[in-house]
Amino acid sequence: MNRLETMKISLNELKANKTKSALTMLGIVFGVASVIAMLSIGEGARQETLEQLELLGTNNILISKRNVDLKSLEANTSFSPGLNIKDAKAIKKINPFVKTVAAQREAEYSVTYKSTITTTKVLGVTSNYIDAYNSKLEKGKFFGEHHSAAYSNVCVIGSDIKNELFKFEDAIGKKIKIEDLWFRIIGVMAHKKSAAGSGIAGARNNNKDIYIPLATMLFKFKSENDAAGNDWRGRLAVVIDRSSVDLLTVKITDDKYIQESADLIKRILARKHYNIADYDVIIPEQIMEQKQKTQRIFNVVMGAIAGISLLVGGIGIMNIMLANILERTKEIGIRRAIGATRVDVLNQFIYEALIISILGGIIGILLGFILTYLISSYADWRTIITPYSVILAFFVSVGVGLGFGSFPAKKAAEKDPIESLRYE
């Protein structure tokens, strides 16, 4: 008997027991769907992590201001000036691996255009900010050193702010009021994906930000320290506040110098801040690597759970096939009596297991796509289905079918024809 005939017999047997065949492949269906869904969640998280790292800068070191207890400062014989522009100049001068150092200070201000009033983050930044973060402009230009030197009232707005205030108007050249000062828009930032979920200082939805020269923010906007008092402490607080920043972004020439540069930056700041830890040195790449390590553990756990589903599906195939063999003992005896060999019987039951696993795999892939879509839509998780995950899930399902179908097929082939004919 050739293999084609054996295949037809197997298909006919499965058609004759449609309900039993459908129940047999359910384990494979859900196992394959689970594998695809879990791998798509893992891949989505991995891509998101890489994009967040790219947004923050693959070669960047972030130095953020840390609020410290004022009492501890007063008790200290030395006084730290806090994170400031001089720190940026010292880092650039001393560290040979530094390409540029961008400084920024942020505050929330009311912004007015015609009858529209909104409240948003305004970032005072140095002109090299756009280079430090590899940002791009949708239209116009970013402000330069000459704008900072002249304390110019110019600004660059994020894409969301442009859509909110101007809608279908051209924003370039228009004036908006930030608190009590008028600013002329010279550029609109290109839309960027948000890095707000990275848990890193400086990671935000940049599309809602407005950028102005740092010098303009430091000297033209009031701060909480402006009302600090007329004694020497109050005046000192105002002077310090006029040069303080919230974040320094240090761009390194090559990522292989990241750790070495971070160690040198820590030594520079420790000396300038008199060993007062009023700053945090953050390496986004290392944090992202830790996130990816955690994500890999999550993927392994989820993959193991999905693998158990496939294992249960395989056990289901084996159990039902063993029951089938018991029910079809007389049929096996008749086939052997009219000339079928052990190989023919073996092939018949292996083909049945293979057909169940292949059909289960195909249905499982379709269900996996649907499940992934539902997860993405309702759980608001990013999911990415890769060809690798589909191929892996399908071939694993086929392997499970063959592996767990071989034992019952072998048991059927080894049955004695005479004993099979006598079976009631």
C-alpha positions in Angstrom: 0.0 0.0 0.0 1.5 3.4 -1.0 1.6 6.4 1.2 -1.1 8.3 -0.7 -3.6 5.5 0.0 -2.6 5.5 3.6 -3.1 9.2 3.8 -6.6 8.9 2.4 -7.5 6.2 4.9 -6.2 8.5 7.7 -8.3 11.4 6.5 -11.4 9.3 6.2 -10.9 8.1 9.7 -10.6 11.6 11.0 -13.7 12.7 9.0 -15.7 9.9 10.5 -14.9 11.1 14.0 -15.0 14.9 13.5 -15.9 15.8 17.1 -13.2 13.5 18.5 -10.6 14.9 16.0 -11.6 18.5 16.8 -11.2 17.9 20.6 -7.9 16.2 20.0 -6.4 19.2 18.2 -7.7 21.8 20.7 -4.6 21.5 22.9 -2.4 22.1 19.8 -4.5 25.1 18.7 -4.3 26.8 22.1 -0.6 25.9 22.6 0.4 27.4 19.2 -1.8 30.5 19.8 -0.2 31.0 23.2 3.4 30.7 21.8 2.7 33.3 19.1 1.0 35.7 21.5 3.7 35.4 24.2 6.5 35.8 21.7 4.7 38.8 20.1 4.5 40.5 23.5 8.1 39.9 24.2 9.2 41.2 20.8 7.0 44.3 21.2 8.6 45.0 24.5 12.1 44.5 23.1 11.5 46.9 20.2 10.0 49.5 22.5 13.1 49.3 24.8 15.4 49.8 21.8 13.4 52.7 20.6 13.4 54.3 24.0 17.2 53.9 24.1 17.5 55.5 20.7 15.3 58.4 21.8 17.5 59.0 24.9 20.7 58.6 22.9 22.7 55.4 22.6 25.9 57.4 23.5 24.4 59.6 26.2 25.0 59.9 29.9 22.3 61.8 31.8 23.0 63.9 34.9 19.9 64.9 36.7 19.4 67.2 39.7 18.5 65.5 42.9 16.7 67.4 45.7 18.6 67.1 49.0 17.6 68.0 52.5 18.6 71.6 53.2 19.4 70.8 56.8 22.1 68.4 55.7 23.6 71.1 53.5 23.7 73.6 56.4 25.3 71.0 58.6 28.0 70.5 56.0 31.1 72.8 56.2 31.1 73.1 52.5 28.2 74.2 50.2 27.3 72.6 46.9 26.1 75.1 44.2 23.8 72.3 42.8 23.8 71.1 39.2 24.6 74.1 37.0 26.1 75.3 33.7 29.6 75.4 35.1 29.4 71.6 35.6 28.6 71.3 31.9 31.7 73.4 31.0 34.0 71.4 33.4 32.8 68.1 32.0 33.3 69.2 28.4 36.8 70.6 29.2 38.2 67.7 31.3 36.6 64.6 29.7 38.3 63.8 26.4 35.6 61.4 25.3 32.8 64.0 25.4 31.4 65.2 22.1 28.9 67.7 23.6 27.1 68.6 26.8 23.5 69.9 26.5 21.9 71.6 29.5 18.2 72.0 30.2 15.9 73.4 32.8 12.1 72.9 32.8 9.1 74.5 34.2 5.3 74.4 33.6 3.9 77.6 32.3 0.7 78.8 30.8 0.8 79.3 27.0 -1.6 81.6 25.1 -2.3 82.0 21.4 -5.3 84.1 20.5 -8.2 82.7 22.6 -6.5 79.3 23.3 -4.8 78.9 26.6 -3.0 75.7 27.7 -0.5 74.7 30.3 2.6 72.8 29.2 6.2 72.1 29.9 8.6 74.7 28.7 12.2 73.6 28.4 15.1 76.1 28.5 17.9 74.3 26.6 21.2 75.1 25.1 21.5 75.2 21.3 23.2 71.8 21.1 20.2 70.0 22.6 19.0 68.9 19.1 22.4 67.3 18.4 22.6 65.5 21.8 19.2 63.8 21.2 19.5 63.4 17.4 16.2 65.3 17.1 14.8 66.5 13.8 12.8 69.5 12.8 9.6 69.3 10.8 9.8 72.9 9.8 11.9 76.0 10.5 15.2 75.9 12.5 16.4 75.5 16.0 17.9 78.5 17.9 21.6 79.1 17.9 24.3 80.5 20.2 23.5 84.0 19.1 19.9 83.7 20.3 21.2 82.6 23.7 23.8 85.4 23.9 21.1 88.0 23.2 18.5 86.4 25.5 16.2 86.2 22.5 12.5 85.5 22.9 12.4 82.8 20.3 11.0 79.3 20.7 10.6 75.9 19.0 7.4 74.0 19.6 6.6 70.3 19.7 4.2 68.7 17.1 1.4 68.2 19.6 1.5 71.8 20.7 1.5 72.9 17.0 -1.6 70.8 16.4 -3.3 72.1 19.5 -2.7 75.8 19.0 -2.4 76.2 15.3 -4.2 73.3 13.8 -4.1 74.1 10.0 -2.2 77.4 10.4 1.5 77.7 9.7 3.1 78.2 13.1 6.5 79.6 11.8 6.7 83.4 12.5 3.7 83.4 14.8 3.9 84.7 18.4 2.7 82.9 21.5 2.6 84.3 25.1 4.4 82.2 27.7 3.4 83.6 31.1 3.9 87.3 30.6 6.4 87.2 27.7 5.9 87.0 24.0 7.9 84.5 22.0 8.3 84.2 18.2 8.1 80.6 16.9 11.1 79.8 14.6 10.7 76.0 14.4 8.4 73.0 14.8 9.9 69.7 16.1 9.2 66.5 14.1 7.0 64.1 15.9 8.9 61.7 18.2 7.7 58.5 19.9 7.5 58.9 23.6 10.2 57.5 26.0 8.0 58.3 29.0 7.7 54.6 30.1 11.5 54.1 30.4 11.7 55.2 34.0 14.7 57.4 33.2 15.1 61.1 34.1 14.6 63.2 31.0 12.4 60.6 29.3 9.1 62.3 28.4 6.6 63.0 25.6 8.6 65.7 23.8 5.8 66.4 21.4 4.0 68.5 24.1 7.1 70.6 25.0 8.1 74.1 24.0 11.8 74.9 23.7 13.4 78.3 24.5 17.0 79.4 24.9 18.3 78.4 28.4 19.7 81.8 29.0 16.3 83.4 28.3 14.6 81.1 30.8 17.3 81.7 33.5 17.2 85.5 33.4 13.7 86.4 32.2 11.5 84.0 34.1 10.8 84.2 37.8 11.6 81.2 40.0 10.6 80.2 43.5 13.9 81.6 44.9 13.2 85.1 43.7 11.2 85.7 46.9 13.9 84.0 49.1 14.5 87.2 51.1 17.1 90.0 51.3 19.5 88.4 53.7 22.7 86.9 52.3 21.2 83.4 52.2 18.3 84.7 50.0 20.6 86.6 47.7 22.9 83.6 47.4 19.9 81.4 46.6 18.9 83.7 43.7 22.4 83.8 42.3 22.7 80.0 42.4 19.3 79.6 40.9 20.3 81.8 37.9 22.8 79.2 36.8 21.2 75.9 38.0 19.8 73.3 35.6 17.6 70.2 36.0 19.5 68.0 33.5 22.8 67.7 31.7 23.0 65.4 28.7 26.5 64.3 28.0 27.0 62.8 24.5 30.1 60.5 24.3 32.1 60.1 21.1 31.8 56.3 21.2 29.6 54.0 23.3 32.7 51.9 24.3 33.8 54.9 26.4 30.5 55.2 28.2 31.5 53.6 31.5 34.9 55.2 31.6 33.4 58.6 30.9 30.7 58.1 33.6 33.4 57.3 36.2 35.3 60.4 35.3 32.1 62.5 35.4 31.4 61.3 38.9 34.8 62.3 40.1 34.5 65.7 38.5 31.1 66.4 40.0 32.2 65.0 43.4 35.0 67.5 43.6 32.9 70.5 42.4 29.9 69.6 44.7 32.1 69.0 47.7 31.0 65.3 47.9 27.4 66.3 48.3 25.2 63.9 46.3 22.8 66.4 44.9 22.8 64.8 41.4 22.3 61.4 39.8 24.5 60.0 37.0 22.4 57.8 34.8 23.5 55.6 31.9 20.4 54.9 29.8 22.1 52.0 28.0 22.7 50.1 31.3 19.1 50.7 32.5 17.8 49.4 29.1 20.1 46.4 29.3 18.6 45.6 32.8 15.1 46.1 31.4 15.9 43.7 28.5 17.3 41.1 31.0 14.1 41.3 33.0 12.1 41.1 29.7 14.0 37.9 28.7 13.2 36.3 32.0 9.5 37.2 31.4 9.7 35.7 27.9 11.2 32.5 29.2 8.4 32.2 31.8 5.7 33.0 29.3 7.3 30.6 26.7 7.4 27.9 29.3 3.7 28.4 30.0 2.9 28.3 26.3 5.1 25.2 26.0 3.2 23.4 28.7 0.0 24.1 26.7 1.6 22.3 23.7 2.8 19.5 26.0 -0.8 19.1 27.3 -2.0 19.1 23.6 0.5 16.4 22.8 -0.6 14.3 25.7 -4.2 14.7 24.6 -3.3 13.4 21.1 -1.6 10.4 22.6 -4.4 9.6 25.0 -7.2 9.8 22.4 -5.1 7.9 19.9 -4.5 5.1 22.4 -8.3 5.0 23.0 -8.8 5.0 19.2 -6.5 2.0 18.8 -8.4 0.1 21.5 -11.7 0.8 19.7 -10.3 0.0 16.3 -8.4 -3.2 17.3 -10.7 -5.4 15.1 -10.2 -3.0 12.2 -6.4 -3.3 12.6 -6.7 -7.1 12.6 -8.8 -7.1 9.4 -6.4 -4.8 7.6 -3.5 -7.0 8.6 -5.4 -10.1 7.5 -6.0 -8.7 4.0 -2.3 -7.8 3.4 -1.5 -4.6 5.3 2.0 -4.6 6.8 3.0 -3.3 10.1 4.6 -0.3 8.4 1.2 0.5 6.7 -0.6 0.4 10.1 2.2 2.5 11.7 2.0 5.1 8.9 -1.8 5.3 9.1 -1.7 6.3 12.8 1.3 8.6 12.4 -0.4 10.4 9.5 -3.5 10.8 11.7 -1.4 12.4 14.4 0.4 14.5 11.8 -2.8 15.8 10.2 -4.2 16.7 13.6 -1.1 18.6 14.5 -0.8 20.4 11.2 -4.4 21.5 11.2 -4.2 22.4 14.8 -1.0 24.4 14.0 -2.7 26.3 11.2 -5.8 27.1 13.3 -3.5 28.0 16.2 -1.6 30.5 14.0 -4.9 32.2 13.0 -6.0 32.2 16.6 -2.6 33.6 17.7 -3.0 36.6 15.3 -6.5 37.3 16.7 -5.3 36.9 20.3 -2.3 39.2 19.6 -4.6 41.8 18.1 -7.0 41.6 21.2 -4.0 42.0 23.6 -2.7 45.0 21.6 -6.2 46.6 21.4 -7.5 46.1 24.9 -4.4 45.8 27.1 -2.7 48.6 25.3 0.5 46.5 25.0 2.7 46.8 22.0 2.9 43.4 20.2 5.0 42.4 17.1 4.4 39.1 15.4 7.6 37.9 13.7 8.0 35.2 11.0 10.3 33.4 13.5 7.6 33.0 16.1 5.0 31.7 13.6 7.5 29.2 12.1 8.7 28.1 15.5 5.1 27.6 16.8 4.1 25.6 13.7 7.0 23.3 13.7 6.9 22.7 17.4 3.2 21.7 17.0 4.1 19.3 14.2 7.0 17.9 16.3 4.6 17.5 19.3 2.1 15.6 17.0 4.8 13.3 15.7 6.4 12.7 19.0 3.2 11.9 20.9 1.6 10.1 18.0 4.5 7.8 17.4 4.0 5.7 20.6 0.3 4.9 19.9 1.1 4.2 16.2 3.9 1.8 17.3 1.5 0.1 19.7 -1.1 -0.4 16.9 1.6 -1.7 14.5 2.8 -4.3 17.0 -0.7 -5.8 17.6 -1.0 -9.5 16.7 -3.4 -9.8 13.7 -5.1 -13.0 15.1 -5.6 -11.6 18.6 -6.9 -8.4 17.0 -9.5 -10.3 15.0 -10.6 -12.1 18.1 -11.0 -8.8 20.1 -14.6 -7.9 21.1 
